[in-house]
Amino acid sequence: PMSLYVAGAVLKGGNCDSEYIKTSIEHLILYNQNLEDCHESWLGGFDEHYKEEMRYYALAVLANSLQLLSSHGVKMHLVIHSEKWLGNNGLLFALISKLTHAEKRPHNAYQAMRCLNTIFGVSPKARARGIELGAQAWLVLSRRIGRSSHALLEEESDSAMKTLTGAPVRPSLISRLHSI
């Protein structure tokens, strides 16, 4: 179906148009609130409100694409296990960092949590990397914020916590998680 093709284009790129869509979504998710690090000239003409809306929609498109491909049994390991995803400043790190702003931007945190749930569900390597990046502490925070103000965020946080609970936590990381 067409939806699988589009979801694949969002994650994998490919031809010129697909690569542009993939790169645009990645940039909106990866770069900071002011997009200072983003050298994409097309973003310069938008005020912060619209940049924030574009970021939300980029998260939603990524979450929908991940969930669709996962539900159809598409193997995403080649994409997710790349440096772009699991590297020190990769997409996994960016998605987890969206949780740090859950109180201020609960809708963005919810979309990021949807992405994380799918990624953690299909990849033990991504789960382990998420634990290294301190995801558990931010999941707890997101769950608490969700409980008080965003029921869907709470549900996604519960689901992610259950997924990560099965992943082994090294003792050296436990003290790191408590310090966050």
Disulfide bonds with the S-S distance in Angstrom:
none
